[in-house]
């Protein structure tokens, strides 16, 4: 399963070597919800350096997978991050996603008289009866 979340980098931890061939690194982001959440993620192996380009306080988007395992009758869940990106603000995202606003249709002015000189004829009636 792949998920994405945006937040502010709260804390990044040092790389931990679990064995001679396996390393992990954790970091925490704070969500910008009504009730902010502190969410801890884990980077593994060659992904451990992804968080180096971010400073605490930077907005970021995290792509991650849910990982779960059982060990001696205990269950563990990790949020395994695999991509980190600079987050764009909603205003920037809307600006990039939207196309230019089309011109507004002409407004009917009942005081304007139609003439045959470029406009509709004076006896123009669009009612079908």
C-alpha positions, 0 to 999 in steps of 0.5 A: 500500500502506498500513501502520501502525507504533507507536514512540517519536518519536526525532527530528524534522527541519526542513522542507526546501523542495525547490523553490518548490512542494514541501516535505518533512520527515523524522522518526525513530521507534524501535520497541519490539521486542526489537531496536529499529529506527530508522525514518525517515519523510517527510512532504510538502506540507501534511502537514509540520506533522503532527509539530509536535504531538509531542515527542521521546519521545512514543509515536505510531502512523504510517500510511504508504505505501511509495514507490519510484522510479528516477533515473539507474540508482539506486533510492530508497525512501521511507516516506511518512507521511500520518497521525500519532496518539498511540499507546495502550498495549496495556493501554488498547487491551485495556480499550477493546476488551473487554467486561465479563467475564460472571459465572462459571457456578455451581459444583457442590458435591457436599456441597450437598443439593438440596431441593424448596424452590427447588432441584432435587428430591432425586431429580433425576438427569440421566443418560439411563439 
